[in-house]
């Protein structure tokens, strides 16, 4: 009798894919973890920004000054930002599967936007390695002037449009998908979108505090999605494609 049973038998509660359980759990963990890694980066940045009064989003001179004072911190932030961007890929796909039955198109747009945006973010974080090396070398103000005068800089900055879309619009799309799904309380969607509101407010005010607070709320919202993924059976997870 045992030989006649297959892994697709509904009485087994499993699927033909032996990895589905691992992928479901890993994706559920990855979703809030990816943003938690970004939160650590933002928190470190807030501390050194408050201490130094500098900002690395302005001129190259100010960015190099900031990295020269805090090379270890920028190294840690860069690596964590890159790791968080990688972890976001399975996390976003997990969110897509959670929302697919009730908001498939919007959830797909949200997942693709997040993955594309953070792909650019992870890559851009690695440029800090060059800034750190240039800043600690003490090569003088000509380095900052050369960076600002780079005639090809605009070609790379164009990619930041994709980053901004994924970083700010992506969470909004995901939050709307959560609300429209009617599978969660409305405030779960609001929590997911908090980053997209509070981070720009913080930038206007000249502080990273908005990003930190928005990141905390976003993680809480994503934790609801992660919990739903963990409660979903492997059979249902696999059936969602």
C-alpha positions in Angstrom: 0.0 0.0 0.0 2.8 2.4 0.9 4.3 1.9 -2.5 1.1 3.1 -4.2 1.2 6.5 -2.5 3.0 9.4 -4.2 4.1 12.8 -3.0 1.1 14.3 -4.8 -1.4 12.4 -2.7 -3.5 15.0 -0.8 -3.5 12.8 2.3 0.2 13.4 2.6 -0.1 17.2 2.6 3.0 17.6 0.5 4.0 18.2 -3.1 6.3 16.8 -5.7 8.7 19.5 -4.9 10.7 18.6 -1.7 12.0 22.1 -1.3 8.7 23.9 -1.1 8.7 23.9 2.7 12.2 25.3 2.9 11.4 28.0 0.3 8.2 29.0 2.1 9.9 29.4 5.5 13.0 31.0 4.0 11.0 33.5 2.1 8.9 34.3 5.1 12.0 35.0 7.2 13.7 36.9 4.4 10.9 39.5 3.9 11.2 41.3 7.3 14.9 40.4 7.6 15.8 42.2 4.4 14.3 45.4 5.7 15.8 44.8 9.2 19.3 44.8 7.6 18.4 48.1 5.9 17.2 49.4 9.3 20.6 48.7 10.9 22.3 50.7 8.1 19.9 53.6 8.5 20.4 53.6 12.3 24.2 53.6 12.0 23.9 56.5 9.4 21.6 58.4 11.8 24.2 58.2 14.6 27.1 59.4 12.5 25.0 62.0 10.8 23.9 63.4 14.2 27.5 63.3 15.5 29.1 64.9 12.4 26.4 67.1 11.0 27.5 65.8 7.5 25.5 64.2 4.7 26.7 62.0 1.9 23.9 62.8 -0.5 25.3 66.3 -1.4 28.7 67.1 -2.9 31.4 64.6 -3.3 33.6 66.7 -1.0 31.1 66.3 1.9 30.6 62.6 1.1 34.4 62.0 1.2 34.7 63.9 4.4 32.0 61.8 6.0 33.5 58.5 4.9 37.0 59.6 6.0 35.7 60.1 9.5 33.7 56.9 9.6 35.3 54.3 7.3 34.5 51.3 9.4 30.8 52.4 9.8 30.5 52.9 6.0 32.0 49.5 5.3 29.5 47.8 7.6 26.6 49.8 6.1 27.6 49.0 2.6 27.9 45.2 3.2 24.6 45.1 5.2 22.8 47.1 2.5 24.1 44.7 -0.2 23.1 41.7 1.9 19.7 43.2 2.6 19.1 43.7 -1.2 20.0 40.1 -1.9 17.7 38.8 0.9 14.9 40.9 -0.4 14.6 38.8 -3.6 13.1 35.7 -1.8 11.3 38.0 0.6 9.5 39.9 -2.1 8.6 36.6 -3.9 7.1 35.3 -0.6 5.0 38.4 -0.3 3.8 37.9 -3.9 2.7 34.3 -3.1 0.9 35.5 0.1 -1.1 38.1 -1.9 -1.4 36.3 -5.2 -4.9 34.8 -4.6 -6.5 38.1 -3.9 -4.4 40.8 -5.6 -2.2 39.0 -8.1 -1.4 41.8 -10.6 -0.7 44.5 -8.0 1.3 42.1 -5.9 3.4 41.2 -9.0 4.0 44.9 -9.7 5.1 45.4 -6.1 7.4 42.5 -6.0 9.1 43.3 -9.4 9.5 47.0 -8.3 11.1 46.1 -5.0 13.5 43.6 -6.5 14.5 45.9 -9.3 14.9 48.9 -7.0 17.0 47.2 -4.4 19.1 45.5 -7.1 20.2 49.0 -8.0 20.6 50.0 -4.4 22.7 47.0 -3.5 25.0 47.7 -6.5 25.3 51.4 -5.6 26.2 50.6 -2.0 29.4 49.0 -3.3 30.6 52.3 -4.6 31.3 53.3 -1.0 34.4 51.0 -1.3 35.9 53.5 -3.7 34.8 56.5 -1.6 36.3 55.0 1.5 39.6 54.3 -0.3 39.8 57.8 -1.8 38.9 59.5 1.5 41.4 57.7 3.7 44.2 58.2 1.1 44.1 61.9 1.7 44.6 62.9 -1.9 43.2 66.4 -1.5 40.3 68.4 -2.8 41.0 67.6 -6.5 39.5 64.1 -5.9 36.1 65.5 -4.9 36.2 67.9 -7.8 37.0 65.1 -10.3 34.1 63.0 -9.0 31.7 65.9 -9.3 32.9 66.7 -12.8 32.6 63.1 -14.1 30.9 63.6 -17.5 29.5 60.0 -17.4 28.0 60.4 -13.9 24.6 61.2 -15.4 24.4 57.8 -17.1 24.8 56.0 -13.7 22.5 58.4 -11.9 19.7 57.6 -14.4 19.6 54.2 -12.7 18.7 55.9 -9.5 15.2 56.5 -11.0 14.7 52.8 -10.9 16.0 52.7 -7.3 13.6 55.4 -6.3 10.7 53.6 -7.9 11.5 50.4 -6.1 12.5 52.0 -2.9 9.5 54.4 -2.5 6.8 53.3 -5.0 7.4 49.5 -4.4 6.3 49.6 -0.7 3.3 51.7 -1.7 2.2 49.1 -4.3 2.7 46.3 -1.8 0.8 48.2 0.9 -2.1 48.8 -1.4 -2.1 45.2 -2.4 -2.3 44.2 1.2 -5.3 46.5 1.8 -7.1 45.4 -1.4 -6.6 41.8 -0.6 -8.9 42.1 2.5 -6.9 39.3 4.0 -5.3 41.6 6.6 -6.4 44.6 8.6 -6.0 47.9 6.8 -3.3 49.1 9.1 -1.0 46.2 7.9 -0.9 47.9 4.5 -0.3 51.3 6.1 2.6 49.9 8.1 4.2 48.5 4.9 3.8 51.9 3.3 5.2 53.9 6.2 8.7 53.9 4.9 7.6 55.6 1.6 6.1 58.5 3.6 8.5 59.0 6.5 11.8 58.6 4.6 11.1 61.5 2.2 9.8 63.6 5.2 13.1 62.9 7.0 15.1 63.9 3.9 13.3 67.2 3.7 14.0 67.8 7.3 17.6 66.8 6.9 17.6 63.8 9.2 17.7 60.0 8.8 15.3 59.7 11.7 12.4 59.4 9.3 14.0 56.4 7.6 14.6 54.7 10.9 11.1 55.2 12.1 9.6 54.2 8.7 11.9 51.2 8.6 10.6 50.0 12.0 7.0 50.3 11.0 7.7 48.6 7.6 9.3 45.6 9.3 6.2 45.3 11.6 3.9 45.3 8.6 6.0 42.8 6.7 6.1 40.6 9.7 2.3 40.1 9.3 2.9 38.9 5.7 5.7 36.6 7.0 3.4 35.1 9.6 0.8 34.4 7.0 3.4 32.6 4.9 4.4 30.5 7.8 0.8 29.5 8.4 0.2 28.5 4.8 0.5 24.8 4.0 3.2 23.6 1.6 0.5 22.3 -0.7 -1.2 25.6 -0.9 2.1 27.4 -1.3 3.1 25.3 -4.2 -0.3 25.7 -5.8 0.2 29.5 -5.9 2.8 29.0 -8.6 
